[in-house]
Amino acid sequence: MGNSVSALADPIGQTPPGVAWRRLKNGARIFVIRMKTYLRILQYARPWALFLPQYLLYTVLTIIFSIANFTLIIPLLSILFDKTDKVQAPDHLSAFSPTITWIRDTFYYFFSQVLEARGKLGALAFACGVVVVSVLLSNVFRYLSLRLLAKVRARVIRNLRRDLYHRIISLQLGFFSGERKGDLMSRFTSDVQEVETSVVNTMTAVIKEPLTIVAYFLVLFHMSVPLTLFTLVLLPISGGIIATIAKRLRTQAKQSQKTLGTMLSVIDETLGGIRVIKAFNAQEYIKGKFEEQNDQYARTSRTIDNTRDLASPFSEFAGVTVVAGLLYFGGSLILGGQSDLNGETFIGYVILFSQVLTPAKALSSSFGNIQRGLVAGERVLSIIDTEPVIRDRPDATVLPTFEREIEFHNLSFSYGDTPVLHDVNLTIKKGSTVALVGSSGGGKSTLADLLPRFYDPSGGQILIDGHDLRGCTLHSVRDQMGIVTQESILFNDTIFNNIRFNTAASEAEVMEAARIANAHEFIVASPEGYQTVIGDRGSRLSGGQRQRLSIARAILRNPPILILDEATSALDTESEKLVQEALQRLMQNRTSLVIAHRLSTVQHADEIVVLQHGRIVERGTHDELVRRENGVYQRLSSMQTNAALV
């Protein structure tokens, strides 16, 4: 018990030197990481020359006129207290000098001239007029600086979001299988927004507020060194407590952003699976999942807001405390005759010092707010810093036009530590059609995905006319391939634009591709024909219609190599027959890799390859494989034939 009490009474003193050193190093490391993140975000405002000189000029002019606003209170008080006879004005204008003394002497010269010519009332009017002009100029330059900062803020966010989008586009397919879509969406939306409000907006804290504080203290030191030194002792105390609050914000913000990403994932899954949710009467179940994440996000947000809002009232209390201490200390010096300041000058000093608290408070609040923004910035930058695994080598060459054959040589592939393909050897001659069949999970789609380099093999090679695809540019490899996937991937655009996707095809060519894919009739029957918008992921079309548009898109591309992954799986019997005939004609002069579960669609393939557990177990034509007793293909064929008869 005694040890516990002593540890609580003096936790720092009881901390072993090694632990204290590690804590210090860890704190320094975190600070360096945060600063790097902050500086990286600000790099998105480049080129600096387009705005930084202007911003500095506007800021300096704003500070100068702001200080003038409050220093002019001293001559006003001199008039009101009837002490104008004590105003020390020079007899003539001095040569220009960028000093506080020159500015003060110049004002008092003109002030004394007006006082002598027009009396105290005229001098009062003159001082008030100068104050109005000074306030006007201060606010004009402040507006110009904020206008410039808004332009910079928009540029930073635009460039940051652009780099994030470009990076995600370049990442390999395997990256997305390990990420929640909602979490990625939150980085585009809430995280980038948080960077804008909490980090970019604090550029004033980096440039304006420190300059303002330095300028005010220069004037304060000029007025009274002892009083200013006294204030410098008191101010760091409140700053240290604000820094402690900011440290708590960092941890809370990280949890908040993670929770928001999970909640957006639930929303995305709800919108994508609304049909299943309703069919299974799972509304209450999915509501429960959402409410759990929503409540957790609300709790963390409330905690963050409470912690962040604590900084403002505390800094105000600390500021009033410092001013009260200044009034007592300065008043005692003046009353004791230990200071050169008179009453009106001391009041002007206190008013001027009170204005230091405004940028100091803004600076401390910025360090509190910036923690949440830096966490969001780190989440965004972590994606931008993710290097794509599948990318062009520095010495990558353009793949020549396909002429002879595709070869899979001793090919192996693994998803992480899970092996999928083992020692696959397969050659596809130009103009031939090779079908991949087998049970689900056998590696058929994976083998097809390796050809356009959606993934790179773990071992072995994929060669086209002897060229290893890993040594060729991604664009040149995929430019020679057309792909129709098992799931119809369409975009919320017109039918015409979905078929013409990323080509310069004419309207006639688009229509011809649609006719070959047996899609023209339902297209012209649509409300706006080829200009009909099909909705999100083609939601306004049937499954068969979506698949036929995907086939038309591949036909229009007219590639030398076709990859058909269950291309006819979503078609009704009549449409399947028509599209299958069109595909057969299309594949006559092309090299085709066809994945099929229904063996009836690949009976005319030049070679059928049976995959099982990632290995080729059988190969041959349909007739050869059917005649093979106890073969895998023969068993699959019998099962499908019996199912069709039933």
C-alpha positions in Angstrom: 0.0 0.0 0.0 2.8 2.4 0.9 4.5 1.7 -2.4 1.3 2.5 -4.3 0.9 5.8 -2.5 4.4 6.9 -3.1 4.2 5.9 -6.8 1.0 8.1 -7.1 2.5 10.9 -5.2 5.6 11.1 -7.3 5.1 9.1 -10.5 7.9 10.8 -12.4 10.4 10.4 -9.6 9.5 6.6 -9.3 9.9 6.0 -13.1 13.1 4.1 -13.9 15.6 6.1 -16.0 15.3 3.6 -18.9 11.5 3.8 -19.0 11.6 7.6 -18.9 14.1 7.6 -21.7 12.0 5.3 -23.9 9.0 7.4 -23.3 10.9 10.5 -24.3 12.2 8.8 -27.5 8.7 7.6 -28.3 7.3 11.0 -27.8 10.0 12.6 -30.0 9.4 9.9 -32.7 5.6 10.6 -32.7 6.3 14.4 -32.9 8.6 13.9 -35.9 6.0 11.7 -37.7 3.3 14.3 -37.1 5.5 17.1 -38.4 6.3 15.0 -41.5 2.7 14.4 -42.1 1.8 18.1 -41.7 4.6 19.2 -44.0 3.7 16.6 -46.6 0.1 17.9 -46.7 1.3 21.4 -47.1 3.5 20.3 -50.0 0.2 19.9 -52.0 0.0 23.7 -52.0 3.0 24.0 -54.3 4.3 26.0 -56.1 4.7 28.3 -53.0 5.8 31.2 -55.1 2.3 31.7 -56.5 0.8 32.6 -53.1 3.4 32.7 -50.2 5.0 36.1 -51.0 1.5 37.7 -51.3 0.2 36.0 -48.2 3.2 37.1 -46.2 2.8 40.7 -47.4 -0.9 40.8 -46.6 -0.3 39.2 -43.2 2.5 41.7 -42.3 0.3 44.7 -43.3 -2.6 43.2 -41.4 -0.4 42.9 -38.3 1.0 46.5 -38.6 -2.4 48.1 -38.9 -3.9 45.9 -36.2 -1.1 47.0 -33.8 -1.7 50.6 -34.8 -5.4 50.3 -33.9 -4.6 49.7 -30.3 -1.5 51.8 -29.8 -3.6 54.8 -30.9 -5.6 54.3 -27.7 -2.8 56.0 -25.8 -3.1 59.4 -27.4 -6.9 59.2 -27.2 -6.6 58.5 -23.5 -4.2 61.5 -23.2 -6.8 63.8 -24.6 -9.6 62.3 -22.4 -7.5 62.5 -19.3 -6.4 66.1 -20.2 -2.7 65.2 -20.3 -2.0 66.4 -23.8 0.6 68.7 -22.5 2.7 65.7 -21.6 2.7 64.3 -25.2 6.3 64.4 -26.4 6.2 65.3 -30.1 9.3 65.9 -32.2 9.9 69.3 -33.7 10.3 67.9 -37.3 9.8 64.8 -39.3 12.7 62.3 -39.1 14.1 60.5 -42.1 12.2 57.2 -42.8 13.3 54.3 -40.7 11.4 51.0 -40.4 11.3 51.2 -36.6 8.7 51.5 -33.9 10.3 54.8 -32.7 10.0 56.4 -36.2 6.3 55.4 -36.5 5.5 56.7 -33.1 7.4 60.0 -33.6 5.7 60.6 -37.0 2.3 60.1 -35.6 2.9 62.4 -32.7 4.4 65.0 -35.0 1.1 65.3 -37.0 -0.9 64.8 -33.8 0.8 67.8 -32.2 0.3 69.9 -35.4 -3.5 69.2 -35.3 -3.6 69.8 -31.6 -2.0 73.2 -32.0 -4.1 74.2 -35.0 -7.5 72.8 -34.0 -7.4 72.2 -30.3 -8.2 69.1 -28.3 -11.5 68.4 -30.1 -9.7 68.5 -33.5 -6.9 66.2 -32.2 -9.5 63.8 -30.9 -11.2 63.8 -34.3 -7.8 63.3 -36.0 -7.0 60.3 -33.8 -10.4 58.8 -34.3 -10.0 59.2 -38.1 -6.6 57.5 -38.1 -8.1 54.6 -36.0 -11.0 54.2 -38.6 -8.5 54.2 -41.5 -6.2 51.8 -39.7 -9.1 49.4 -38.9 -10.3 49.6 -42.5 -6.8 48.8 -43.9 -6.3 46.0 -41.4 -9.5 44.3 -42.4 -9.0 44.8 -46.1 -5.6 43.1 -45.9 -7.0 40.4 -43.6 -9.7 39.7 -46.2 -7.2 39.5 -49.0 -5.0 37.0 -47.0 -8.1 34.8 -46.3 -9.2 35.0 -49.9 -5.7 33.8 -50.9 -5.7 31.1 -48.3 -9.1 29.8 -49.6 -7.5 29.4 -53.0 -4.6 27.5 -51.5 -6.9 25.3 -49.4 -8.9 24.3 -52.5 -5.7 23.5 -54.4 -4.4 21.3 -51.5 -7.6 19.3 -51.2 -7.9 18.9 -55.0 -4.4 17.7 -55.4 -4.6 15.4 -52.3 -7.9 13.8 -53.5 -6.5 13.5 -57.0 -3.4 11.6 -55.8 -5.5 9.4 -53.6 -7.8 8.5 -56.6 -4.9 7.9 -59.0 -3.2 5.7 -56.4 -6.3 3.6 -55.8 -6.8 3.2 -59.6 -3.2 1.9 -59.9 -3.3 -0.6 -57.1 -3.6 -4.3 -57.8 -6.8 -6.3 -57.4 -5.5 -8.1 -54.4 -5.3 -4.8 -52.4 -9.1 -4.4 -52.6 -9.9 -7.9 -51.3 -8.3 -6.9 -48.0 -9.9 -3.5 -47.7 -13.4 -2.4 -46.8 -15.0 -0.3 -49.5 -16.6 1.9 -46.9 -13.3 2.6 -45.3 -11.8 3.6 -48.6 -14.8 5.8 -49.2 -14.4 7.5 -45.8 -10.8 8.4 -46.8 -12.1 10.2 -49.9 -14.8 12.0 -48.0 -14.6 12.5 -44.3 -10.8 12.1 -44.0 -10.0 14.6 -46.8 -12.7 17.0 -45.3 -11.0 16.7 -41.9 -7.6 17.5 -43.5 -9.2 20.6 -45.0 -10.8 21.9 -41.9 -8.2 20.8 -39.3 -4.9 21.0 -41.1 -5.0 23.3 -44.1 -7.0 25.9 -42.2 -4.2 26.0 -39.6 -1.8 27.4 -42.1 -2.7 30.7 -40.3 -1.3 29.1 -37.1 2.0 28.3 -38.8 2.4 31.7 -40.5 0.1 34.5 -39.3 -0.3 33.7 -35.5 3.5 33.4 -34.8 4.2 36.6 -36.8 1.5 38.4 -34.9 2.7 37.3 -31.5 6.3 38.2 -32.3 5.2 41.7 -33.6 3.1 42.4 -30.5 5.9 41.4 -28.2 8.3 43.6 -30.0 6.0 46.5 -29.3 5.5 45.4 -25.7 9.2 45.1 -25.1 9.6 48.6 -26.5 7.0 49.9 -24.0 8.2 48.0 -20.9 10.8 45.2 -20.6 9.9 44.2 -16.9 6.2 43.8 -17.6 6.8 41.8 -20.8 9.3 39.5 -19.1 6.7 38.9 -16.4 4.1 37.9 -19.0 6.5 35.5 -20.7 6.8 33.6 -17.4 3.0 33.1 -17.1 2.1 32.2 -20.7 4.0 28.9 -21.0 2.0 27.4 -18.1 -1.3 27.5 -20.0 0.4 26.4 -23.2 1.7 23.2 -21.5 -1.8 22.2 -20.3 -3.2 22.9 -23.8 -0.5 20.6 -25.3 -1.7 17.8 -22.9 -5.2 18.1 -24.1 -4.0 18.0 -27.7 -2.2 14.7 -27.0 -5.4 13.1 -25.8 -7.2 14.3 -29.0 -4.8 12.3 -31.2 -5.7 8.9 -29.8 -9.4 9.6 -29.8 -9.3 10.9 -33.4 -7.7 7.7 -34.6 -10.5 5.6 -33.1 -13.1 7.9 -34.5 -11.9 7.7 -38.1 -11.7 3.9 -37.9 -15.2 3.7 -36.5 -16.6 5.9 -39.3 -15.0 3.7 -42.0 -16.6 0.6 -40.5 -20.0 2.4 -40.4 -19.7 3.5 -44.1 -18.9 -0.2 -44.9 -22.2 -1.2 -43.3 -24.0 1.4 -45.3 -22.4 0.3 -48.5 -23.2 -3.4 -47.8 -26.8 -2.4 -47.0 -27.3 -0.5 -50.3 -25.6 -3.3 -52.3 -27.5 -6.1 -50.7 -30.9 -4.5 -50.0 -32.7 -7.2 -52.0 -31.2 -10.0 -49.9 -31.9 -8.1 -46.6 -35.5 -7.7 -47.5 -35.9 -11.3 -48.8 -34.5 -12.7 -45.5 -36.4 -10.3 -43.3 -33.1 -9.1 -42.0 -34.0 -5.4 -41.6 -33.7 -5.5 -37.8 -30.4 -7.5 -37.9 -28.8 -5.0 -40.3 -30.2 -2.1 -38.3 -28.5 -3.6 -35.2 -25.1 -3.7 -37.0 -25.6 -0.1 -38.1 -26.8 1.2 -34.8 -23.8 -0.4 -33.0 -21.3 1.4 -35.3 -23.4 4.6 -35.3 -23.5 4.8 -31.5 -19.8 4.1 -31.2 -19.0 6.8 -33.6 -21.3 9.2 -31.8 -19.6 8.4 -28.5 -16.1 8.9 -29.8 -17.1 12.1 -31.6 -18.7 13.4 -28.4 -15.6 12.6 -26.4 -13.4 14.4 -29.0 -15.6 17.4 -29.0 -15.6 17.6 -25.2 -11.9 17.4 -25.1 -11.4 19.9 -27.9 -13.9 22.3 -26.5 -12.1 22.2 -23.2 -9.2 24.0 -24.7 -11.2 27.2 -25.5 -12.7 28.0 -22.1 -9.4 27.0 -20.4 -7.4 29.2 -22.6 -9.8 32.1 -21.9 -9.6 31.5 -18.2 -5.8 31.3 -18.4 -5.7 34.5 -20.4 -7.8 36.4 -17.9 -5.6 35.1 -15.1 -2.5 36.3 -16.9 -4.1 39.8 -17.5 -5.1 40.0 -13.9 -1.6 39.1 -12.8 -0.3 41.7 -15.2 -2.6 44.4 -13.8 -1.5 43.7 -10.3 2.2 43.5 -11.0 2.2 46.6 -13.3 -0.1 48.6 -11.0 2.3 47.9 -8.1 5.3 49.1 -10.1 3.5 52.3 -11.1 2.1 53.0 -7.7 5.5 52.3 -6.2 7.2 54.7 -8.7 9.3 51.8 -10.1 8.1 52.2 -13.7 8.4 54.9 -16.3 4.8 54.1 -17.6 2.1 56.6 -16.8 -1.6 55.6 -16.4 -2.7 56.0 -20.0 0.4 54.2 -21.3 -0.1 51.3 -18.9 -3.8 51.0 -19.9 -2.6 51.0 -23.6 -0.1 48.3 -22.7 -2.7 46.1 -21.0 -5.0 46.5 -24.0 -2.2 45.7 -26.4 -1.2 42.7 -24.4 -4.8 41.4 -24.3 -4.6 41.2 -28.1 -1.6 38.9 -27.8 -4.0 36.4 -26.2 -6.1 36.2 -29.3 -3.4 34.7 -31.6 -2.0 32.7 -28.7 -5.4 31.2 -28.1 -5.8 30.5 -31.8 -2.4 28.9 -31.9 -3.2 26.6 -29.0 -6.6 25.7 -30.4 -5.0 25.0 -33.7 -2.6 22.5 -32.1 -5.7 20.8 -30.6 -7.7 20.7 -33.8 -4.7 19.7 -35.9 -4.4 16.3 -34.1 -7.6 15.0 -35.6 -6.7 16.3 -39.0 -3.3 14.7 -38.9 -4.8 11.3 -38.1 -7.0 11.7 -41.1 -4.1 12.9 -43.2 -2.1 9.8 -42.2 -5.0 7.6 -43.3 -5.1 9.3 -46.7 -1.3 9.3 -47.1 -1.0 5.6 -46.1 -3.0 4.8 -49.3 -1.0 7.2 -51.4 2.2 5.7 -50.1 1.1 2.1 -50.9 3.1 1.0 -53.8 1.3 -1.2 -56.4 2.6 -4.7 -56.4 1.7 -5.1 -60.1 3.5 -2.3 -62.0 5.8 -1.7 -64.9 9.4 -2.5 -64.4 11.9 0.4 -65.1 13.1 -1.4 -68.3 9.6 -2.6 -69.3 9.0 -2.9 -73.1 5.9 -2.7 -75.2 4.4 -6.2 -76.0 4.5 -6.7 -79.8 1.3 -7.6 -81.6 0.3 -11.2 -80.8 1.4 -13.6 -83.5 2.0 -17.2 -82.4 1.1 -18.6 -78.9 0.5 -18.0 -75.3 2.4 -20.2 -72.9 2.0 -20.9 -69.2 5.3 -22.3 -68.1 5.6 -24.1 -64.7 3.1 -21.6 -63.3 2.4 -21.3 -59.6 0.4 -18.8 -57.6 -0.6 -18.2 -54.0 -2.9 -15.7 -52.3 -0.7 -14.9 -49.4 0.2 -18.2 -47.8 -2.6 -20.0 -49.6 -1.5 -21.9 -52.7 -4.0 -21.8 -55.6 -2.1 -23.0 -58.7 0.6 -25.6 -58.8 3.0 -26.2 -61.7 0.6 -25.4 -64.5 1.9 -25.9 -68.1 -0.4 -24.9 -70.9 0.1 -23.6 -74.5 -2.6 -21.8 -76.4 -2.0 -21.4 -80.1 -3.1 -18.3 -81.9 -6.7 -18.7 -83.2 -7.5 -21.6 -80.9 -10.1 -21.7 -78.2 -9.1 -23.3 -74.8 -11.7 -23.9 -72.2 -11.0 -24.1 -68.5 -13.5 -26.3 -66.6 -13.6 -27.9 -63.1 -15.2 -27.5 -59.8 -15.4 -24.2 -58.0 -12.2 -23.2 -56.3 -10.1 -25.1 -58.7 -8.2 -22.0 -59.9 -9.9 -21.3 -63.2 -10.6 -17.6 -62.7 -7.2 -17.1 -61.1 -5.4 -18.6 -64.1 -7.4 -16.2 -66.3 -6.6 -13.3 -64.1 -2.9 -13.9 -64.4 -3.0 -13.4 -68.2 -3.9 -9.7 -68.2 -1.6 -9.3 -65.2 -4.3 -8.6 -62.6 -1.8 -10.6 -60.5 1.7 -11.8 -61.2 2.6 -15.5 -60.7 4.4 -16.6 -57.6 6.5 -18.9 -59.7 7.0 -19.8 -63.4 6.2 -17.6 -66.4 3.5 -16.4 -68.7 4.9 -15.9 -72.2 3.3 -14.4 -75.3 5.4 -15.1 -78.4 8.3 -15.7 -76.0 7.9 -12.4 -74.2 7.6 -12.7 -70.4 4.6 -10.5 -69.5 6.3 -9.2 -66.4 8.8 -7.5 -68.6 6.1 -5.8 -70.7 4.1 -2.7 -69.9 0.7 -3.3 -68.3 -1.0 -1.1 -70.9 0.5 -3.0 -73.9 -0.5 -6.3 -72.4 -4.1 -5.4 -71.6 -4.5 -3.5 -74.8 -4.5 -6.8 -76.7 -7.2 -8.4 -74.5 -10.9 -8.3 -74.2 -12.6 -9.5 -71.0 -16.1 -10.4 -70.2 -16.4 -11.3 -66.5 -18.9 -13.5 -64.7 -20.3 -10.4 -63.0 -21.5 -7.7 -65.4 -19.6 -4.6 -64.4 -21.4 -1.6 -65.9 -21.4 2.1 -65.0 -24.1 4.6 -64.2 -24.2 6.1 -67.7 -26.0 5.6 -71.0 -26.1 2.3 -72.8 -24.1 3.8 -75.7 -21.3 5.0 -73.4 -21.1 1.6 -71.6 -20.6 -0.2 -74.9 -18.2 2.4 -76.4 -16.3 2.4 -73.1 -12.8 3.8 -73.6 -12.9 3.6 -77.4 -13.5 6.0 -80.2 -16.1 3.9 -82.0 -18.8 5.4 -84.1 -22.5 5.0 -83.5 -22.8 2.5 -86.3 -19.9 0.4 -84.8 -21.6 0.4 -81.4 -24.9 -0.7 -82.9 -23.2 -3.5 -84.8 -21.5 -4.8 -81.7 -24.9 -4.7 -79.9 -26.5 -6.7 -82.7 -23.7 -9.4 -82.5 -24.3 -9.6 -78.7 -28.1 -9.9 -79.2 -28.6 -6.6 -77.4 -29.8 -4.3 -80.1 -33.5 -5.2 -79.9 -33.9 -4.5 -76.2 -31.8 -1.4 -76.5 -34.0 0.2 -79.1 -37.1 -0.8 -77.1 -35.7 1.2 -74.1 -37.2 4.6 -73.3 -34.4 6.6 -74.9 -32.7 3.9 -77.0 -28.9 3.9 -76.8 -29.0 7.1 -74.7 -30.9 5.4 -71.9 -29.2 5.7 -68.5 -29.0 2.3 -66.9 -28.6 3.2 -63.3 -26.0 2.3 -60.7 -24.2 -0.9 -61.9 -27.0 -1.3 -64.5 -29.7 -1.7 -61.9 -32.4 -0.8 -64.4 -31.6 -3.8 -66.6 -32.1 -7.5 -66.2 -29.2 -9.8 -65.5 -29.2 -11.1 -69.1 -29.4 -7.6 -70.5 -26.4 -6.5 -68.4 -24.4 -9.5 -69.6 -25.2 -8.8 -73.2 -23.9 -5.2 -72.9 -20.7 -6.5 -71.4 -20.3 -8.9 -74.3 -21.0 -6.0 -76.8 -18.3 -4.0 -75.0 -15.8 -6.8 -75.5 -16.8 -7.3 -79.1 -16.4 -3.6 -79.9 -12.8 -3.6 -78.5 -11.9 -6.2 -81.2 -8.9 -7.7 -79.3 -6.7 -10.5 -80.6 -7.1 -12.3 -77.3 -10.5 -13.0 -75.6 -11.0 -14.0 -71.9 -14.6 -15.1 -71.3 -15.3 -15.9 -67.6 -18.8 -17.5 -67.6 -19.8 -15.0 -70.3 -23.2 -16.5 -70.9 -24.1 -17.5 -67.4 -26.7 -14.8 -66.9 -28.6 -15.4 -70.2 -31.9 -17.1 -70.7 -31.9 -20.2 -72.9 -32.9 -18.3 -76.1 -30.5 -15.5 -75.6 -27.7 -17.9 -74.6 -28.1 -19.8 -77.9 -28.0 -16.6 -80.0 -25.1 -15.1 -78.1 -23.2 -18.4 -78.0 -23.4 -18.5 -81.8 -22.2 -14.9 -82.1 -19.3 -15.7 -79.8 -18.4 -18.7 -81.8 -18.2 -16.6 -84.9 -16.3 -14.0 -83.1 -13.7 -16.5 -81.7 -13.0 -18.0 -85.1 -10.2 -15.6 -85.8 -9.2 -15.0 -82.3 -7.4 -16.7 -79.4 -9.9 -17.4 -76.7 -9.6 -18.5 -73.1 -13.1 -19.6 -71.9 -14.1 -20.4 -68.3 -17.2 -22.4 -68.0 -19.2 -24.4 -65.5 -21.8 -25.5 -68.0 -19.9 -27.9 -70.3 -22.4 -27.6 -73.1 -21.0 -24.1 -73.9 -17.5 -25.3 -74.5 -18.0 -28.6 -76.4 -16.6 -27.1 -79.6 -13.4 -25.8 -77.9 -10.1 -26.8 -79.5 -8.9 -28.0 -76.1 -10.6 -28.4 -72.8 -8.4 -28.2 -69.7 -9.7 -29.6 -66.4 -8.4 -28.0 -63.3 -8.7 -29.5 -59.8 -7.1 -28.1 -56.7 -4.9 -25.8 -58.7 -3.5 -28.6 -61.0 -4.3 -29.7 -64.5 -5.7 -33.2 -64.1 -7.1 -33.7 -67.7 -6.9 -32.1 -71.1 -8.2 -32.9 -74.5 -11.3 -32.3 -76.7 -14.8 -32.9 -75.5 -15.1 -36.2 -77.3 -11.8 -37.5 -75.9 -12.6 -36.5 -72.4 -16.1 -37.9 -72.4 -14.8 -41.3 -73.5 -12.3 -41.4 -70.6 -13.7 -43.7 -68.0 -13.8 -42.5 -64.5 -12.4 -39.2 -65.6 -13.2 -35.9 -63.9 -14.7 -34.3 -67.0 -16.7 -37.4 -67.8 -18.2 -37.3 -64.2 -19.0 -33.6 -64.5 -20.6 -34.1 -67.9 -22.8 -37.0 -66.6 -23.9 -34.9 -63.6 -24.9 -32.0 -65.7 -26.7 -34.2 -68.3 -28.7 -36.0 -65.5 -29.6 -32.6 -63.9 -30.8 -31.3 -67.3 -33.0 -34.5 -67.7 -34.5 -34.1 -64.3 
